[in-house]
Amino acid sequence: MQIYNTLTRKKEEFIPIKPGHVGMYVCGPTVYDQPHIGHVRSAYTFDIIRRYMEYRGLKVKFVRNVTDVDDKIINKAKEEYPGEDLKFAAKKVSIKYLDSYHDYMNSLGIKPPDKEPKATEYIPKMIKFIEGLINCGAAYESEGDVYFDIKKAKDYGKLSHQNLDMMEAGARIAPGEKKRGPLDFALWKKAKENEPSWPSPWGQGRPGWHIECSVMSSDILGDEFDIHGGGIDLVFPHHENEIAQSEGAGKKFARYWIHNGLLTINSEKMAKSLGNFITIKDFLEKYNSADFLKLFFLSTHYSHPIDYTDEKINEAAESLDRIVRFMEKGARHQKKGARHLFKQIEEINSRFLEAMDDDFNTPKGLACIFELVNIANKNIEDKEFVYSASAALKELLDIFGITIGAKVNKDKEIESMVSQRNEARKNKDYALSDKIRKELEEKGVILEDTKEGTAWRRKIS
């Protein structure tokens, strides 16, 4: 299995630290608003990576954190709960939007993490970590704040591939900051009035953003673990600073760094101010299937940027329709026992695995799925072949988190209307037959006349 490592800028053979086991840490949500489809890109990317590794026989320990104390959460608390105690209001905001995030990830069929640490649960361990950095000279206290001294970071910029001198030349110390160098970053922030805060050796305050991930990952996965992931926008400064503080504390940290590309909407950055902000709720209300969004994401390699348009989602819907139609045909050939290992099917399956072993190349993997559908449709009269293709297809779709119910449609009203239409056709009452077909179309039902009889399916819209 080859993985592109952001740290080395090349594909590398994936060799877990512990044979057969994978420790994976992915940066999760800051819970201050409804989750949007950009969040889905990252969550779904690492869901696929996890599923595929498990399919290949690896035991994955998947950790995704939650930032539940942050300036954005505090500002949202002021907005949604004016006049209330800010500490309690911020907690209410974080609980509300984390619940929403969980609900929507579940509705999308994205597996929950094995561990989901929250920043507020790790304050004591963060304080201990920061104390260690101060003791070894990698951090310093300044009037109640604590900063990491970037001069003490070895090879700072190695993840984002930036030159330290160039970065320092373009950086400035903002008003109110009490740090020595312009690139030094906060590990601990002195409390402002009424804001959420915790006691520390440096006074009341709260942790900086970067420190939580270093502490959580090492606590759960160990000082050195296999994979650290997140969006490409986190490479600098977040992930760069994680490396600096973890190595500053004497830890080896992550071996492989995986980053997903960002999402744009009609070639523009998604923003509420531009009116193109699409929440998961918005998407599911407009389209009736999360699988449309999944197929759209699968069509582009996870590391590349992807541009969302309604046209592309409609194309994904049509693609899903092709799969659904075949699976419904295949459902009529269900049987007990092992499937026959047809050479054509096994060759496609092998190419799928080759594609996914090559840095999780989902566009090529998706092409294999549609090739399997096309071949199976050409052999639709061969029940054994169709059954075997259906079983193989379901296995591959499961890796992509797409679960299409391969069951024959059952709806008494629809079945009755189809029977009436068949009887009308038999009696050459074509006026009645056409009338019933039109009524079914208005109900979103598409008919397909085959040698085995009339099949029906619901239109995907």
Secondary structure, DSSP 8 states (H G I E B T S, - for coil): -EEEETTTTEEEE---SSTTEEEEEE---B-SS--BHHHHHHHHHHHHHHHHHHHTT-EEEEEE-BB-SSHHHHHHHHHHSTTS-HHHHHHHHHHHHHHHHHHHHHHTT----SB--BGGGGHHHHHHHHHHHHHTTSEEEETTEEEE-GGGSTTTTTTTT--HHHHHHH----TT---SSTT-EEEEEE--TTS--B--TT-SEEE-HHHHHHHHHHHHH-SEEEEEEEEGGGIIIIIHHHHHHHHHTT--EEEEEEEE--EEETTEE--GGGT---BHHHHHHHSS-HHHHHHHHHTS-TTS-EEE-HHHHHHHHHHHHHHHHHHHHHHTT--SS-----HHHHHHHHHHHHHHHBT--HHHHHHHHHHHHHHHHHTTT-HHHHHHHHHHHHHHHHHTT----------HHHHHHHHHHHHHHHTT-HHHHHHHHHHHHHTTEEEEEETTEEEEEE---
